[in-house]
Amino acid sequence: MYAIIGAGPMGLCTARQLHKHGIDFVGFELHADVGGLWDIENPHSTMYESAHLISSKGTTQFTEFPMRDEVAPYPHHSEMRRYFRDYAEHFGLYAHYQFSTRVVEIQRLEQGWKLISEQDGVQREWLFDGVLMANGTLHTPNQPALPGPFSGELMHSSAYRSAAVFDGKRVLVVGCGNSACDIAVDAVHRAASVDLSVRRGYYFLPKFTLGRPTDTLGGAIKLPRPLKQWLDGLLVRALVGKPSQYGLPDPDYKLYESHPVMNSLVLHHLGHGDIKARRDVARVEGQLVTFSDGEQAEYDLILQGTGYKLDYPFIDRAHLNWPSSAGAPQLYLNVFHPEYDDLFMLGMVEASGLGWQGRDEQAELVALYIQGLQAGSQAARDFQALKRERASMRLDGGYHYLQLERMAYYVHKDSYRQSIAQHSAALRNGLASRTTATPTLHAPGNR
């Protein structure tokens, strides 16, 4: 018996794959329903009212469960919540989950794991053969201290829900990721003024090109990496121009070496003077903010769109092969521990265009590996040895990703999916070649 932590999209496709491959499991979800952060009614969600997917539905959806035709190319979060609920209903996943249940701690035993859960203030202990962690990467805010005391209102984007919070206020948005830009655009319609503090350069991509979602264009012809970066960079320049033309710093790195911003509306508002570009915050005194170029302005509200940090509070970090010097656990394919065969990290992966299908393939590889170990297949033993050797290997496709904490688990989509597919095929073949029946592991149960 295995434990799955989380019922967001990653947890759900993990549950689907274990169920599909006949592996018994129990799921644990902190909220009362599925969907994770995509359910804005989830008190632990970081969703905001105006949020939509930043990738198109065609490149994001599960292949075996497409989104409805009437859903827009870039669905609203409410459509995504409905999609994940429909997915869970369709594949019969609800019955496998313990909802409104917090995983307090998981402890390593001589064989397997002890999991302590809490529901309505009552704790319960479970024994599992293995644990699959799928609790997400976007729930613990990264909120660095400001360089000085701010006497106005300070909030992180994780707490933002509605643009009503900006009514009549002088607003400074710190950061230039996708959420920060979305929120700055929201603020334009309610705030007295909106400034955007940016420390480094970003590439901005429009969501639509030639009437089609931008992420659906290209890819038919595989180009060498340097040529693709150059050609796509020229296309971006032709479509939206240089960031410096809008008052923002230009990137000092090549396209695809950091996650691009899928938002051209923020450039529209910068170009119309609705948003003013600012440099990095150098000093804060009361309501007065001084920027790195010496400019100053006063604000009523500072919103930090400064991202999230990996956080797994229910497990000792020592079990995650996570050196203090590393931005993320060192796991093969961002999933497989070099030594443990009963602990898996699901969803700790980011890649432009990977979508939920790429994560589903990741979950299937884990299910096949578990099956292979249970069957004693040679392919599983080969993979067991390989994951020990390659724990620190990064599938970057030759791209020189920026050395940022949020890029520590970023991979190259094509390289990653190709490797997943190769390993999955080998494990399937290994299972098929077994002439004896697959032995069933004894499930210790719970107490």
Buried (B, 14 or more C-beta within 10 A) or exposed (E): BBBBBBBBBBBBBBBBBBBEBEBBBBBBBBBEBBBBBBBBEBEEBBBBBBBBBBBBBBBBBBEEBEBEEEBEBBBBBBBBBBBBBBBBEEBEBBEBBBBEBBBBBBEBEEEBBBBBBBEEEEEBEBBBBBBBBBBBBBBBBBBEEBBBEBEBEBBBBBBBBEBEBBEEBBBBBBBBBBBBBBBBBBBBEBBEBBBBBBEBBBBBBBBBBEEEBBBBEEEEEEEEBEEBBBEBBEBBEEBBEEBEEBBBBEBEBBBBBBBBBBBBBBBBBBEEEBBBBBBBBBEBEEBBBBBEEEEEBEBBBBBBBBBBBBEBEBBEEEBBBBEEEEBBBBBBBBBBBBEBBBBBBBBBBBBBBBBBBBBBBBBBBBBBBBBBBBBEBEBBEBBBEBBEEBBEEBBBBEBEBBEEBBBBBBBBBBBBBEBBEEBBEBBBEBBEEBEEEBEEBEEBEBE
